[in-house]
């Protein structure tokens, strides 16, 4: 039984974290598909993220392919047609075929987990093989015909259209595992992007991460926060629809721009992963002793503790959103910035004759503000978050606010 409080430890079994990992995989695979836009031998002109499908691919002739991306851990059962996710994907294909007749060239069920293999209607492969040779639903074996009828009933689409959609459908279990998707993206970029030829692996990895984040923004409509003011100005009822679609649209120009920015981004200050600190470490008692020695008031000490908690919570959110490795890499980068600025602030304000903690804090705040003005990489940290990182480091005995060290005499 743990003696710690639940707000000071990471959950070992967190379904929210697992969901976030699966979304990251989808964004990463969308980035892989976007690489087709850089390859002139590929028949692709645009990629849409979370628009009608997980990934919607537009071909040169104006037709489309709809991609459903599904993931499972290795200890889960193989995919069967009776699974809700499989039925949902096939039903989505049928609805798209009914809504946009003749516009879809193909539908693809893509997964990183094995498909059930058997000569029964529980096997996706078997169903698609039987559908391929059927002219009408009546030509199908009874179990497969029942599956088609079930999809038709649940989607409100005619069995004939369901059959037509399934004829265009393929299923593959060749996607990489969750932790290998980023590696696949880097390899793909190296092969198809001219900008990667003279760059280090680390630089290409930064560009790959930038493309993943752009696909994440496109998928979640990050741009919509700017739409309201724009619509008011132009007075166009359809502006929201246009902007929504354009926000999801990945073109070769957009992909190259994102990669060019990503590859030139400043390298992270993360260091050796074996020595990374985790959010929530340090002693509140030590923090209070060091701040008191520096001359902080009781109110300032309370504020410092609050900001420390907010900074550590942001670090936890990063591990949820980007995964343990990438989240902690961000956390280490910002910690290093806060520690560097704190060291400079200490040297600039230290005094042997009087306490200087508040003066050091003001100097530190000016340095944080300058970093923001210089557009340095601080991710989504506010200035208060950066200050909170300094207090977190104080609690870990990395920063002090006074020349005297009375806490060592206790």
C-alpha positions, 0 to 999 in steps of 0.5 A: 500500500502506497503511503504517498498521495494520489496527486504526487504519483503517476498512475500505473494503469491509466486508460486516458494515457493509452488513448493518447498513445493511440491518437499519437500513433494515428497522427504519426501514420498520417504523417507517414501518408503525407510523405506520399505528397513528396514522392512524384511516383505516388498518385497522391495530391492531398491528405486530409486528417480526420476528415470523413475518415481517419486519413483521407487521400485524394488522388490525381484524378480527383478520386479518394481513398479512405483509410481507417487506422486501428491499433491493439496491443500484442496481448489483445485478441486478433481482429474479427468482423464481430469486433465493434471497431471492425464493424464500425469501420466497414459501416463507415466505408459503406456510408461514404460510398452511399454519400459520395457515389463513384468518388471513392477508389478504395477503402483500407482497414489498416492495423498493427495487429493480426487479423483472424484467418479462417474460412468463416465470416469472422475473418475479414480476409475471407469476407473480402475474398467472397465479396470480390467474386459476387455480383449480388448479395444473393451470390454470397455464402449465407454467413457473409450475406448476413454480415452484409445485411447487418452492416446495411441495417446498422448504417441505413445503407442498402445491401447493394451499396454495402457490397459495392463498398466492400468490393473496394475494401482491403485489410492489412496488418502491416502497420508498425507497433505503437513504439515503432511508428516514429522510426518508420516515419523517419525512414520514410522521410529519409527516402522521399524528402530531399531536405533529409539527404544532408542532415543528421538523424537528430535533425530529421527526427526533429522534422518528423516530430514537427510533421506529427504535430502538424497532423495532430493540429489538423486532426484536432482543428487547432486552427479553429481558435482563429475562426470566429474573428475571421468569420465576423470580418468577412461575413461569409456563412461558408467561411467556417466550412472552408477553413475547417476543411483547409485546416485538415488539408495537407499539401506538398507545400504545407508538408515541406514548409513544416519539415523545413521549419522542424529541421532547423529548430534548435536541438533539445536540451534534454541530455542523457535519458538515463539521468532525466528527472520526473515531474513531482520530485523534490521536497516542499519543506526544502523549498520553503526553507530556501525561499525563507532564507532568500527573504521571500514573504509568506505570500510569495512562498505560497505562490511559489509552491503553487507555481511549482505544482503547476509546472510539474503538472504541465510536465505530467500532461506532456507525458500524457500527450506526447508519450513518456519519452517525448514528454520527459524530453520537453520537461528536461529542456525547460528545466535546463532553461530555467536552471540556466536563467536562475544561475545568471540571476543568482550571479547578477543579484547575490549579496553577502550583506542582505537577502536578495531572493525577491530581486533575484526573482525579478531578474529571473522573470525578466530573463524569461520574458526575454526568451519569449521575446526572442521566440526561443523554444519554451513550448506551451509554457507561460512565464508563470510555468517557467517560474514554477520550474525554477521552484521545482528545481529549488525543491530538488536542491538545484537552485538557491536564493541566498548566500547563506545555507541555513537548511544544511544546518538543520 
